[in-house]
Amino acid sequence: MHVVPSRGAIAVTGNHKFPVNEGGLCAKGWSAADTLRHPDRLLTPLARDSNDALAPVGWDEALDRVASAFRRIRDNYGRNAVGVFGGGSLTNEKAYLLGKFARVALGTANIDYNGRFCMSSAAAAASRAFGIDRGLPFPLEDIPKAQTILLVGANPAETMPPVMRYFEAQQRNGGVLVVADPRRSSTAQWAKLHLRLRPGTDAALANGLLHLLIREGQIDTEYIRERTEGFDDVKRLAAAYWPERVEMLTGVPQRDLIDTARMLGSARTAMVLTARGAEQHATGVNNVLAFINLALALGKVGRPFSGFGTLTGQGNGQGGREHGQKADQLPGYRSIHDPAARYHIAATWGIPESDLPSAGKSAYELLDSAGEPDGIRGLFVMGSNPVVSAPNANHVIDRLQQLDFLVVADFFPSETAELADVVLPSAQWAEEEGTMTNLEGRVIRRHRAMEPPADVRTDIDILCGLARRFGRRALFAYCSAREVFDELREATRGGLADYSGISYDRIDMEAGVFWPCAEGQAGTPRLFAESFPTATGKARFHPIDHERLPEEIDEDFPCHVTTGRALTQYQSGTQTRRVPQLVDLAPEPVVEMHPQQARRHGIGDGERVVLRTRRGSAVFKARITADIRPDTVFVPFHWPGERSANRLTHDALDPVSRMPQFKVCAGRIEKPDA
């Protein structure tokens, strides 16, 4: 996008030369300039005064307070008593530098980020099956040439409208789109077939489709033999998922299961794509692995205009998880447990390998540990608002209030910033340089369009200023984002996500460069054509059984509560809830419920209702619609306080990815007290 002056104001225009969207933006993109000079903008550092109110202070005082508090916590409780919480919207440079700051300046193992709540299950599954995680291992331009696409738990018509042009082109080419979702979403309404599965039954659906493909001889036995391993165990397990049983488990009619399997099995080119609907579960990794099994059995992974992929959820959801924000990860998608990776990163950073911490706590576990004897006592939050975005939000707020010291870097007074001891005003997207990595693995540039307000600093400047106060001036002496990126290139050299051959100039010349890209080599828009980066060079099948939900519905809580996004809001809403035209379109959250539910509770369209779970309650306006299952209600999660969907959500964690159980819990509908 471009930022341009418009009669004294600031306007956004699309970049028609950019190949991914050709200038197309969603409502949030077109209105993004409204946040740059918003009256709520943080324009100076804030710190708690003697009346326990946040009051303006100078930068030196603010940073000195942070450094002094964190040093005191480290001296009293150990280095790991200070935690860092980042975000999937940070540029690659900032994500990289935040990880380095945590491990080198603070010396803590405890860094994680809100992408743990978004992409972690898909990332873990892809790493296990393929040896590498890149959301789409092929460019978006391949989608129109897929004859059949199975889209699971995704609603791009609302969550990423510019991407819909690829699905529209697929249909114009005679392709078929099948959508699996408990709701008849905007995307599902547009598809040829909608599989309205019961929330939490994704693995059963995948196994049922695989059963049918095997039964009807529509799997690619040669591909399975030559390019994969572990299929026999999966085949034995799939035998137990006959159509009648799968209909009972998922609620999807047998006829629809058979039609979907035949459309996939008969297609010369086919894709299986997942998103948060399948992934945000305590079984999220297994759910994704079950759908990867399906794509592998079809012989489509690595084939032209085919394969498995996952739709990234945040602005830099791909790059944000590659360069060290995760508790178990070092730059270049290296494992923090790998001795060779530790040696390489320590050498790049100029520190002894023994000084690198080990793996720390995952995002929810980090928040949950606040104030506990073996947990964190201080927390630095950059680019995130966990008060709204974390599950079991009332509990998270309680834990954050137990901290000895909380620091938030943001550009608006978010709900998390309101709890902070020090708030640091950050530059916004148009006021800084850097790179992002999109869902295809394409590294793109963000150019600075304007200077930030006078007393606002970039996140890179903030991190360097704090690092100097911890005696690390020489290791954080960057003059620009480009310098940080050049170090990132060296840090990623030889890693799975190798950026060593990518430069700012090359990004500009090529309209983005696909990783992996070693120095002197071309980028890699398509992966897996010949082999997989596993020990054997083959992809791995995983036998995945359907598991019971962590919390089943019962007489007290008889409906499934599921959450998701709304077209005109984004993430925790810190920015979008401040844009008037977006607020006009979605002034408050609504709970979607089936007419049967509404009649049972005597609720009319537009009335206030209370949703209650075992963790809390929230108030919404009712939207009565037949586009959702009768046993399920849906709420968006972009609002705080009594309208917060995450007051309801379950904090059970996936044993591998540590993803919380966002997507389904047991709830009940109540009328508000008179």
C-alpha positions in Angstrom: 0.0 0.0 0.0 1.0 3.7 -0.4 0.4 6.5 2.2 -0.3 9.8 0.5 -1.3 13.3 1.6 -5.0 14.1 0.8 -6.2 17.6 1.4 -4.2 18.0 4.6 -5.1 14.5 5.8 -3.4 11.1 5.3 -4.8 8.5 2.9 -4.0 5.0 1.8 -3.9 3.7 -1.7 -3.3 0.2 -3.0 -0.1 -0.7 -4.9 -1.4 -2.0 -8.2 2.1 -3.3 -9.2 2.3 -5.6 -6.2 1.7 -9.2 -7.5 -0.1 -10.6 -4.4 -3.1 -8.3 -4.2 -2.6 -5.9 -7.2 -3.7 -3.0 -5.1 -6.6 -4.7 -3.4 -7.1 -4.0 0.3 -9.8 -4.9 2.9 -11.7 -2.3 4.8 -9.1 -2.3 7.6 -6.4 -1.6 5.0 -8.2 1.3 3.4 -8.9 2.9 6.8 -5.4 2.2 8.3 -4.3 5.8 8.0 -7.0 6.9 10.5 -4.9 5.5 13.3 -1.8 7.5 12.5 -3.0 10.8 14.0 -5.8 9.5 16.2 -6.4 11.6 19.4 -5.8 8.5 21.5 -2.3 8.1 20.2 0.4 7.7 22.8 2.7 10.6 22.3 5.0 10.4 25.4 6.2 7.8 27.8 3.9 7.2 30.9 4.8 5.9 34.3 2.9 5.4 37.6 3.0 8.4 39.9 2.4 8.7 43.6 -1.4 8.5 43.1 -1.0 5.3 41.1 -2.0 7.0 37.9 -0.1 6.9 34.6 1.5 10.3 34.0 3.9 11.6 31.4 7.6 11.3 32.0 10.7 11.7 29.8 12.3 8.9 27.9 15.4 8.7 30.1 13.2 8.4 33.3 10.9 5.8 31.7 13.8 3.6 30.4 15.7 4.0 33.7 12.7 2.9 35.6 12.3 -0.2 33.4 15.9 -1.2 33.7 16.0 -0.6 37.5 12.9 -2.7 38.1 14.0 -5.6 35.9 17.5 -5.6 37.5 15.9 -5.7 40.9 13.6 -8.6 39.9 16.6 -10.5 38.4 18.7 -9.9 41.5 15.9 -11.2 43.8 14.4 -14.0 41.8 16.8 -14.9 39.0 17.0 -14.0 35.3 14.0 -16.0 34.2 11.8 -14.0 36.5 11.6 -11.4 33.8 9.5 -12.3 30.7 9.0 -10.9 27.3 5.8 -11.1 25.2 5.9 -10.2 21.5 3.5 -10.1 18.6 2.9 -11.5 15.1 2.5 -8.0 13.7 6.1 -7.0 14.5 8.4 -6.7 11.5 11.1 -9.4 11.0 13.7 -7.0 12.3 11.7 -6.3 15.5 10.9 -9.9 16.1 14.5 -10.8 15.6 15.7 -8.0 17.9 13.1 -8.8 20.6 14.4 -12.3 20.8 18.0 -11.1 21.0 17.1 -8.5 23.6 15.4 -11.2 25.8 18.2 -13.7 25.6 21.3 -11.3 25.5 20.3 -8.1 27.3 17.9 -9.7 29.9 19.4 -13.2 29.8 15.9 -14.7 30.2 14.6 -17.9 28.6 11.0 -16.6 29.0 10.1 -15.0 25.7 7.0 -15.9 23.6 4.4 -14.1 21.6 0.8 -14.0 20.5 1.5 -16.1 17.4 1.4 -19.0 19.9 -2.3 -18.3 19.9 -2.5 -18.2 16.1 -0.2 -20.3 14.0 1.6 -22.6 16.4 -0.4 -25.8 15.8 -0.1 -25.6 12.0 3.6 -24.8 12.4 4.3 -27.8 14.6 2.3 -30.1 12.4 4.0 -29.0 9.2 7.4 -29.4 10.9 6.6 -32.9 11.9 5.2 -34.0 8.6 7.4 -32.1 6.1 10.4 -31.1 8.2 9.7 -27.4 7.7 6.9 -24.8 8.3 5.9 -22.3 5.7 2.2 -21.5 5.7 1.8 -22.0 2.0 4.6 -24.0 0.3 3.5 -22.6 -3.0 2.5 -19.1 -4.1 -1.1 -17.8 -4.0 -1.1 -17.7 -7.8 -1.3 -21.5 -7.8 -4.7 -21.5 -6.2 -6.7 -20.7 -9.4 -5.3 -23.9 -11.1 -6.4 -26.3 -8.4 -9.4 -28.3 -9.6 -10.6 -29.0 -6.0 -9.9 -27.2 -2.8 -10.9 -28.3 0.7 -10.8 -25.3 2.9 -11.1 -26.2 6.6 -11.9 -23.7 9.4 -11.2 -20.6 7.3 -13.3 -17.6 6.2 -11.1 -15.6 4.0 -14.1 -13.7 2.5 -14.1 -11.8 5.9 -10.6 -12.3 7.3 -8.5 -11.6 4.2 -10.8 -10.4 1.4 -7.9 -9.6 -1.1 -7.1 -13.3 -1.1 -10.6 -14.2 -2.3 -9.7 -13.1 -5.8 -7.6 -16.3 -6.1 -10.6 -18.5 -5.1 -12.8 -16.6 -7.4 -10.4 -17.3 -10.3 -10.4 -20.9 -9.3 -14.1 -21.1 -9.7 -14.0 -19.2 -13.0 -11.6 -21.9 -14.2 -14.2 -24.5 -13.3 -12.7 -25.5 -10.0 -14.6 -26.7 -6.9 -14.4 -25.2 -3.4 -15.5 -27.2 -0.4 -15.6 -25.5 3.0 -15.7 -27.2 6.4 -17.0 -24.9 9.1 -19.7 -25.1 11.8 -21.0 -21.8 10.4 -22.3 -21.1 6.9 -19.8 -18.2 6.8 -19.5 -15.8 3.9 -16.9 -18.1 2.3 -19.1 -21.2 2.9 -22.1 -19.5 1.3 -20.0 -19.0 -1.8 -18.6 -22.6 -1.9 -20.0 -25.5 -3.9 -20.4 -27.7 -0.8 -20.4 -26.8 2.9 -19.5 -29.4 5.5 -21.2 -28.1 8.7 -19.1 -30.2 11.1 -19.6 -30.2 14.9 -16.9 -28.1 16.6 -13.9 -30.1 17.6 -14.4 -33.0 15.2 -11.8 -32.0 12.6 -9.7 -35.1 12.8 -12.7 -37.4 12.5 -13.7 -35.5 9.3 -10.2 -35.9 7.8 -10.0 -39.6 8.8 -13.5 -40.2 7.3 -12.5 -38.6 4.0 -9.3 -40.7 4.0 -11.3 -43.9 4.6 -13.4 -43.2 1.6 -10.4 -42.4 -0.7 -8.8 -45.7 0.3 -12.1 -47.6 -0.1 -12.6 -46.2 -3.6 -9.0 -46.7 -4.7 -8.4 -42.9 -5.1 -5.1 -42.7 -3.2 -1.8 -42.3 -5.0 0.0 -45.6 -4.1 3.1 -44.8 -6.1 3.6 -41.4 -4.4 3.0 -42.9 -1.0 5.6 -45.6 -1.6 8.2 -43.3 -3.1 7.8 -40.1 -1.2 6.3 -40.8 2.2 6.7 -43.1 5.3 4.3 -44.3 7.9 1.2 -44.8 5.8 0.4 -48.4 6.9 -0.4 -47.2 10.4 -2.6 -44.4 9.2 -4.4 -46.8 6.8 -5.2 -49.2 9.7 -6.6 -46.4 11.8 -8.6 -44.9 8.9 -10.4 -48.3 8.5 -12.3 -47.4 11.7 -13.8 -44.2 10.3 -16.5 -45.5 8.0 -19.1 -43.0 6.8 -21.9 -43.8 9.3 -19.5 -43.4 12.2 -18.1 -40.1 10.9 -21.6 -38.7 10.3 -22.4 -39.6 13.9 -19.2 -37.9 15.2 -19.1 -34.8 13.0 -22.8 -34.3 12.0 -21.7 -34.1 8.3 -24.1 -36.2 6.2 -22.6 -39.3 4.5 -23.6 -38.0 1.1 -21.5 -34.9 1.6 -18.6 -37.0 2.8 -18.7 -39.2 -0.2 -19.1 -36.2 -2.6 -16.1 -34.5 -1.1 -13.9 -37.5 -1.2 -14.8 -38.1 -4.9 -14.1 -34.5 -5.8 -10.7 -34.7 -4.2 -9.9 -38.1 -5.5 -10.8 -37.4 -9.1 -9.1 -34.0 -9.3 -5.8 -33.9 -11.2 -4.8 -30.9 -9.1 -6.1 -30.4 -5.5 -5.3 -28.5 -2.3 -6.2 -29.0 1.3 -6.0 -25.7 3.3 -6.5 -25.2 7.0 -6.8 -22.2 9.3 -7.7 -21.3 12.9 -10.9 -23.3 12.9 -9.0 -26.5 12.8 -5.9 -25.3 14.6 -7.0 -23.4 17.8 -7.6 -26.5 19.8 -5.9 -28.5 22.5 -5.7 -31.1 19.7 -4.7 -28.6 17.0 -1.5 -30.3 16.0 -3.3 -33.6 15.5 -6.1 -31.9 13.6 -3.7 -30.5 11.1 -1.7 -33.7 10.8 -4.9 -35.5 10.0 -5.5 -33.2 7.0 -1.9 -33.4 6.0 -2.4 -37.2 5.9 -5.2 -36.6 3.4 -3.1 -34.4 1.1 -0.2 -36.9 1.2 -2.5 -39.9 0.5 -3.8 -38.0 -2.6 -0.2 -37.6 -3.7 -0.6 -33.8 -4.0 2.1 -32.3 -1.8 4.9 -30.9 -3.9 2.9 -31.4 -7.1 2.1 -28.4 -9.4 -0.9 -26.4 -8.3 -1.6 -28.8 -5.5 -0.6 -29.5 -1.9 -1.3 -28.7 1.7 -1.1 -25.2 3.2 -2.4 -23.1 6.1 -3.6 -19.5 5.9 -1.6 -17.2 8.1 -3.6 -15.1 10.5 -1.5 -12.0 11.4 0.2 -9.3 9.4 3.6 -11.0 9.9 2.4 -14.3 11.2 5.0 -16.2 9.1 8.1 -14.0 9.7 7.1 -13.4 13.3 7.5 -17.1 14.1 10.8 -17.6 12.3 13.3 -15.4 14.0 13.3 -16.0 17.8 10.2 -14.8 19.4 9.1 -18.3 20.3 10.3 -19.8 23.6 11.9 -22.8 21.8 13.3 -21.1 18.7 16.3 -19.2 17.4 16.5 -17.1 14.2 16.2 -19.0 10.9 13.7 -21.4 12.4 16.4 -23.1 14.4 15.6 -25.1 17.4 17.0 -23.7 20.7 17.8 -27.3 21.7 20.1 -27.9 18.7 23.8 -27.5 19.7 24.8 -26.5 16.2 22.1 -23.8 16.1 23.1 -22.5 19.5 26.7 -22.3 18.4 25.9 -20.4 15.2 23.6 -17.9 16.9 26.0 -17.3 19.8 28.8 -16.7 17.3 26.6 -14.3 15.3 25.8 -12.4 18.4 29.3 -12.4 19.8 28.5 -14.2 23.1 29.5 -17.5 24.6 27.2 -20.3 23.7 26.8 -21.1 27.4 25.2 -17.6 27.9 22.3 -18.5 25.6 19.3 -19.6 27.8 17.4 -22.8 27.1 13.7 -22.9 26.1 11.3 -20.9 28.2 7.5 -21.0 28.9 5.0 -20.8 26.1 2.7 -17.8 25.8 -0.2 -18.8 28.0 2.1 -20.6 30.5 4.2 -17.4 30.7 1.1 -15.3 31.5 -0.3 -17.9 33.9 3.0 -18.0 35.8 2.9 -14.3 36.6 3.4 -13.7 40.3 3.9 -17.4 41.1 7.0 -18.6 43.0 8.6 -20.2 40.0 7.1 -17.8 37.5 7.7 -14.3 36.1 7.7 -11.2 38.3 8.3 -8.7 35.6 7.0 -8.6 32.0 7.8 -6.6 28.9 5.0 -6.6 26.3 5.6 -5.3 22.7 3.0 -5.3 20.0 0.4 -7.4 21.8 -2.7 -7.0 24.1 -3.1 -10.3 26.0 -5.8 -8.8 28.3 -8.1 -9.2 25.3 -6.4 -11.8 23.2 -5.5 -14.5 25.7 -7.9 -17.3 26.7 -9.6 -17.4 30.1 -9.1 -13.6 30.2 -10.3 -12.9 33.7 -7.6 -15.3 35.0 -5.0 -13.6 32.8 -5.9 -10.2 34.1 -5.6 -11.5 37.7 -2.2 -12.9 37.0 -0.9 -9.7 35.3 -2.0 -7.7 38.4 0.2 -9.9 40.5 3.4 -8.8 38.7 5.9 -6.6 40.4 6.4 -4.6 37.2 4.7 -4.5 33.8 6.0 -2.6 30.8 4.0 -2.2 27.5 5.3 -0.7 24.3 2.3 0.3 22.0 0.9 3.2 20.1 -2.5 3.2 21.9 -3.4 2.8 25.5 -4.5 -0.8 25.1 -6.3 -2.7 27.9 -3.0 -4.3 28.8 -1.2 -0.9 28.8 -3.8 0.3 31.3 -2.4 -2.2 33.8 1.2 -1.2 33.2 3.8 0.5 35.4 5.5 2.0 32.4 4.0 2.6 28.9 6.4 3.3 26.0 4.9 5.0 22.9 5.9 3.2 19.7 6.0 4.2 16.0 3.3 2.9 13.8 3.5 0.9 10.5 3.9 4.0 8.2 6.5 5.6 10.4 9.2 2.8 10.3 11.1 0.6 7.9 11.4 -3.1 7.9 10.4 -6.4 6.3 7.4 -8.7 6.6 7.0 -12.3 5.4 3.6 -13.1 4.0 1.7 -16.4 4.0 3.5 -17.6 0.9 7.0 -17.1 2.5 7.5 -14.0 0.3 9.7 -11.4 2.2 8.5 -7.9 1.4 9.5 -4.4 2.4 7.8 -1.8 4.5 9.1 1.7 3.6 8.8 4.6 5.9 6.2 7.0 4.6 6.4 9.7 7.3 8.2 10.5 10.5 6.7 9.5 13.9 5.5 12.2 16.3 8.3 14.1 18.0 8.5 12.1 21.3 7.6 8.7 19.8 10.3 6.1 19.1 10.5 3.0 17.0 10.5 -0.4 18.7 14.1 -0.9 17.5 15.2 2.4 19.2 13.3 1.3 22.4 15.0 -2.1 22.5 18.5 -0.6 21.9 17.9 2.1 24.6 17.0 -0.6 27.1 19.8 -2.9 26.1 22.4 -0.1 26.7 21.1 0.1 30.2 21.9 -3.6 30.7 25.4 -3.0 29.6 24.9 -4.4 26.1 25.5 -1.2 24.1 28.0 -2.8 21.7 25.7 -5.6 20.8 22.7 -3.3 20.1 24.4 -0.5 18.2 22.1 -0.3 15.2 21.5 2.9 13.3 18.7 1.5 11.1 16.3 -1.4 10.4 18.5 -2.3 7.4 21.4 -2.9 9.8 19.3 -5.2 11.9 18.2 -7.1 8.8 21.7 -7.6 7.6 22.5 -9.2 11.0 19.3 -11.3 10.7 20.5 -12.5 7.3 23.7 -13.8 8.9 21.8 -15.3 11.8 19.5 -17.3 9.5 22.3 -18.5 7.2 22.1 -22.2 6.8 18.8 -22.4 8.7 15.5 -23.8 7.5 14.3 -20.2 7.0 17.5 -19.0 5.3 17.3 -15.3 4.5 21.1 -14.9 3.8 20.5 -14.2 0.0 17.8 -11.6 0.6 18.6 -7.9 0.8 16.5 -4.8 0.8 17.5 -3.9 -2.7 16.7 -7.4 -4.0 13.3 -7.3 -2.4 12.5 -4.0 -4.2 13.8 -5.4 -7.5 11.8 -8.7 -7.3 8.6 -7.5 -5.6 9.6 -9.8 -2.7 11.8 -12.8 -2.4 10.7 -16.3 -1.3 12.6 -18.0 1.5 14.6 -20.2 1.8 17.1 -18.1 -0.2 20.8 -18.7 0.4 23.3 -16.2 -0.7 23.8 -16.2 -4.4 20.7 -18.3 -5.1 17.2 -17.7 -6.3 14.3 -17.7 -3.9 12.0 -20.7 -3.5 8.4 -20.1 -4.3 7.5 -23.8 -4.4 8.7 -26.4 -1.9 8.8 -30.2 -1.9 9.0 -30.8 -5.7 11.7 -33.4 -5.3 12.1 -34.1 -1.6 11.3 -33.0 1.9 13.8 -31.5 4.5 13.5 -34.6 6.8 16.1 -37.1 7.8 15.0 -39.5 5.0 13.9 -36.9 2.5 10.3 -38.3 2.8 7.2 -36.8 4.2 5.8 -38.5 7.3 2.3 -39.8 7.9 0.9 -39.7 11.5 -1.9 -41.9 12.8 -4.4 -39.5 14.4 -7.5 -40.6 16.3 -10.4 -38.4 17.1 -10.3 -37.2 20.7 -12.9 -36.0 23.1 -13.1 -32.3 23.8 -11.4 -31.0 27.0 -14.9 -29.8 27.9 -18.0 -31.5 26.6 -21.5 -29.9 26.7 -23.9 -31.1 29.4 -27.1 -30.2 31.1 -25.6 -27.1 32.7 -23.7 -25.9 29.7 -25.6 -27.3 26.7 -24.2 -25.5 23.7 -20.8 -25.2 22.0 -19.3 -21.7 22.1 -16.9 -21.0 19.2 -15.0 -17.8 18.4 -13.5 -16.0 15.4 -13.1 -12.8 13.6 -15.4 -10.1 12.1 -14.9 -8.5 8.8 -14.2 -4.9 10.0 -12.3 -5.6 13.2 -8.9 -7.2 13.8 -7.2 -9.1 16.7 -7.8 -7.4 20.0 -9.3 -4.3 18.3 -6.7 -1.9 19.8 -6.5 -0.1 16.4 -9.7 -1.0 14.6 -12.0 -0.1 17.4 -10.7 3.4 17.1 -11.6 3.8 13.4 -15.0 5.5 13.1 -16.0 3.9 9.8 -15.1 0.4 11.1 -17.0 1.0 14.3 -20.0 2.1 12.3 -19.9 -1.2 10.5 -19.4 -3.3 13.6 -20.1 -1.2 16.7 -20.3 -4.1 19.1 -20.0 -7.9 19.0 -22.9 -10.1 18.2 -23.6 -13.7 19.2 -24.8 -15.8 16.3 -27.4 -18.4 17.3 -29.7 -20.7 15.4 -33.5 -20.0 15.5 -34.0 -23.2 17.6 -31.7 -21.8 20.3 -33.4 -18.5 20.2 -36.9 -20.0 20.5 -35.8 -22.2 23.4 -34.6 -19.2 25.4 -37.2 -16.7 24.2 -34.7 -14.5 22.6 -35.5 -12.1 19.7 -33.1 -10.8 17.1 -31.1 -7.8 18.5 -31.8 -8.6 22.1 -29.1 -8.6 24.8 -28.0 -12.0 25.9 -25.4 -13.3 28.4 -23.1 -16.2 27.4 -21.7 -18.0 30.4 -19.0 -20.7 30.7 -17.2 -22.2 33.6 -14.7 -19.4 33.4 -16.9 -16.3 33.1 -19.6 -14.5 31.3 -19.9 -11.9 28.6 -22.8 -9.8 27.1 -23.6 -9.7 23.4 -26.4 -8.7 21.0 -28.2 -11.6 19.5 -28.1 -12.3 15.8 -30.6 -15.1 14.9 -29.4 -17.0 11.8 -29.9 -20.4 10.3 -26.3 -20.2 9.1 -24.9 -21.8 12.3 -25.5 -25.2 13.8 -28.3 -25.5 16.3 -26.0 -26.7 19.0 -23.4 -23.9 18.5 -23.1 -20.2 19.1 -20.4 -18.0 17.5 -18.9 -14.7 18.9 -16.1 -12.5 17.6 -13.1 -11.8 20.0 -12.1 -8.2 19.2 -13.7 -6.5 22.2 -12.7 -6.1 25.9 -14.5 -6.0 29.2 -18.0 -7.4 29.6 -18.0 -8.0 25.8 -14.9 -10.1 25.8 -15.3 -13.5 24.2 -12.1 -14.6 25.8 -13.7 -14.3 29.2 -15.4 -17.6 28.1 -12.6 -19.5 26.3 -10.9 -22.6 27.7 -7.1 -22.6 28.6 -6.4 -26.3 27.9 -3.2 -26.5 25.9 -2.1 -28.7 23.0 0.7 -30.9 24.3 3.0 -30.1 21.4 2.2 -26.6 20.2 0.9 -25.2 23.5 -2.0 -23.7 21.6 -5.0 -23.0 23.9 -8.4 -24.4 23.3 -9.9 -21.2 21.8 -12.3 -22.7 19.3 -14.8 -24.6 21.4 -16.0 -24.8 25.0 -19.2 -25.6 26.7 -21.6 -22.7 27.4 -25.1 -21.6 28.1 -27.3 -18.8 27.0 -29.0 -16.5 29.6 -31.1 -13.4 29.6 -29.6 -10.4 31.4 -30.9 -9.5 34.8 -33.6 -7.0 34.6 
